[in-house]
Amino acid sequence: DPQGVLLYGCTCNFSADLTALGDMEFDPIFSRPGFEDIELCWRARKELGVFTRYCEKARVFHEYDRGFVGFYRQLWEYW
């Protein structure tokens, strides 16, 4: 693989060029968080020739509820 190319990107810090992915989306078979990021990256690479790369300067910001209820909801999503 070319330098800087990764097998997959973790979706907590993942952004994508939507023009490169076209209509490709996360597979709905993954009803809960976990491994959907790996599958999408692998499929994009295999079907579209899209590589996953590390970009040190990229930043992702998440908006979330900082209260107790928001924290509980987030935990519930990952259980």
N, C-alpha and C positions, 0 to 999 in steps of 0.2 A: 504494500500500500504506500501511497505517497506520504511524505512527512506531514504530521499533524492530523492525519485521518484516524478517526476512532471507529470502533465497531458499533457503538451506540452512544446516545446522549441521555442523561437522566432528565426526565421532564420537569423536575423542580427547577432546573436551570437550563431550559431548552427553548430555543426559538428556531423557526424554520422559514425558509424562503417559500412562501405559498405558491409562487409561480413555478418553482421547481417541482413541488409536490403535486400540483394540479388538483385533481379531485381526491387524492389519497387522504384518508383520515385514519384516526385510531380505530382499530378493529373493535366493534361492539361486543365481541365475545368476552372482552375483559370488562366485566360489570363492576369491578372494584379496582382500586389502584393497585398496580403491581404488574410489571413486565410488559405493559402496553407500549412503553417507550422503546424497549429493546426490539419488540416485534415491528413497530413502525419503521425504525431506522433500518432494520434488516431488510424489510420489504421494499423500502425506498431505494436501497442500494441494489437489491437484486432485480427489481422490476424497472426502475427508472435510471439507475446508474448514479444516484444522488449519494454523495459521501457525507458523513457526519464529521465535523471538524471542531476542534477546540479553539475558542477565541478568548484569549485572556482579558481583553478589554470589554467584552460583552457583559452587560448587567441585566438582570431580570428582577423586577420589583413585583411583589405580590401584595394585593390588598386583602386584608382579612380582618375579621372581628377579633379584637384583642381582649374582649371580655370573657368571663367564665363560660357563658353559653356558646360563644363562638369557638372557644378552645375545645369544648366538649363535642361540638358538631364535627370539628376537624378530626378529632381522635376517632369518632364513630366511623367516619369515612374510611379510615385505614385499618379498622379491625375486621 
